[in-house]
Amino acid sequence: MKKTKLSIIVKALRKEFGLSQADLAAKSGVGLCFVRNLEQGKPTLRMDKVNQLLELFNYELTATKKS
């Protein structure tokens, strides 16, 4: 899978906070498989779960208009 901006940001935030993937999954309330898929750039993920994970870092996923 090709890395996405989201996957790169999530991995960087996780490392910045000194969390393993398992730690991130437990603290955000999502599954470890979800964290792995997100960081690998899986193209289809549930937005509610992405936002649930991002909330830990005070981020949210929003829609923006393409330029």
Summary of the structure (lengths in Angstrom):
residues: 67
radius of gyration: 11.3
end to end distance: 24.7
largest distance: 36.5
contacts: 149
relative contact order: 0.19
helix: 57%
strand: 0%
